[in-house]
Amino acid sequence: MIPYVAKPNLTIIAIGDVLEATAVRAALEGFNYRTTTHWVGSRAELVKLLSGDLPTDDTVVLSCHGDERGILVPEEAPITAVDLHTHAQFDGKTIVNLGCDTGRLAPAFHAAGARHYVAPTDSPEGTAALAFVTNLFFLRTCDIPLPEAVQRAAAFHPECEQFQLFPARAS
């Protein structure tokens, strides 16, 4: 008989880049995470996920592209800080955003209730996001606290150094 092993739950929201999200999912399931993956087909679906109309776990990985405007949605308007202020509801969730330049969205994610927000401050080379998130969640499976895990995963390679934990501001 195989013994029951508790698994932490995690949601991956895949926006545009199927290969990255698939690799992230495979790695995290290899680390014994139970993943739910949402393959986003439209801006409206993404808004439903960000608003909580479609449920997500307490830890959410956004596998996406970003730029100075926000989270890019293929062939539609990006999700901006204003959109997050208007629609998003995170209620204490930890958000790990892999999209370029999405660190600038930290205030909007925190205003929407995110407890922790991890994202790059600039545009890391594409494979750096995969290296960072894989190292981050490996360290978390070793019970390394999130701030230390982010710091250590960011130290893995110079391209990963752009990923930061953006602390919520005290009220």
Residue pairs with C-beta under 8 A, 6 or more apart in sequence:
5 32
7 32
7 33
7 34
8 32
8 33
8 34
8 59
9 33
9 34
9 35
9 36
9 57
9 58
9 59
10 28
10 33
10 34
10 35
10 36
10 57
10 59
10 60
10 61
10 137
11 35
11 36
11 37
11 38
11 56
11 57
11 59
11 60
11 61
12 21
12 24
12 25
12 28
12 35
12 36
12 37
12 38
12 60
12 61
12 63
13 37
13 38
13 40
13 46
13 49
13 56
13 60
13 61
13 62
13 63
13 64
14 20
14 21
14 37
14 38
14 39
14 40
14 63
14 64
15 40
15 46
15 62
15 63
15 64
15 65
15 71
15 72
15 73
15 74
15 99
16 40
16 64
16 65
16 72
16 73
16 74
17 63
17 64
17 65
18 39
20 63
20 98
20 126
20 129
20 130
21 37
21 39
21 63
23 130
24 61
24 63
24 98
24 130
24 133
24 134
25 35
25 37
27 130
27 133
27 134
27 137
28 35
28 61
28 137
29 35
31 137
31 138
31 141
32 141
33 137
36 56
36 57
38 45
38 49
38 54
38 56
40 46
40 49
40 73
42 73
42 76
43 73
43 76
43 77
43 79
45 54
46 71
46 73
46 79
47 79
47 83
47 87
48 54
49 56
50 79
50 84
50 87
50 88
50 89
50 90
50 112
51 87
51 88
51 89
52 89
52 90
52 91
56 93
57 93
58 92
58 93
58 94
59 93
59 94
59 96
60 90
60 93
60 94
60 95
60 96
61 96
61 98
61 133
62 71
62 95
62 96
62 97
62 98
62 99
62 102
63 98
64 71
64 72
64 97
64 98
64 99
64 102
65 71
65 72
65 99
65 100
66 72
66 78
66 97
66 99
66 100
66 101
66 102
66 105
67 78
67 100
67 101
68 101
68 104
69 78
69 80
70 78
70 79
70 80
70 81
70 83
70 84
70 102
70 105
71 78
71 79
71 97
71 99
71 102
71 105
72 78
72 99
73 79
81 104
81 105
81 107
81 108
82 108
84 105
84 108
84 109
84 111
84 112
85 108
85 111
85 112
88 108
88 109
88 112
88 113
89 112
89 113
90 109
90 112
90 113
90 114
90 115
91 113
92 113
92 114
92 115
93 113
93 114
93 115
93 116
94 114
94 115
94 116
94 117
94 118
94 146
95 109
95 114
95 116
95 117
95 118
95 119
96 118
96 119
96 133
96 136
97 103
97 105
97 109
97 117
97 118
97 119
97 120
98 119
98 120
98 129
98 132
98 133
99 119
99 120
100 120
100 122
100 123
100 124
101 120
101 121
101 122
101 123
102 119
102 120
103 119
103 120
103 121
103 122
103 162
103 164
103 166
104 121
105 117
105 119
106 117
106 119
106 166
107 169
109 117
109 166
110 117
110 166
110 168
110 169
114 168
115 168
116 146
116 165
116 168
117 165
117 166
117 168
118 136
118 146
118 150
118 163
118 164
118 165
118 166
119 163
119 164
119 166
120 129
120 162
120 163
120 164
121 162
121 163
121 164
122 162
123 162
124 132
124 159
124 160
124 162
124 163
125 159
127 159
128 157
128 159
128 160
128 162
129 163
131 156
131 157
131 159
131 160
132 153
132 154
132 156
132 160
132 163
133 153
135 152
135 153
135 156
135 160
136 149
136 150
136 153
136 163
139 148
139 149
139 152
139 153
140 146
140 149
144 152
146 165
147 165
150 163
150 164
150 165
151 165
153 160
153 163
154 160
154 161
154 162
154 163
154 164
155 161
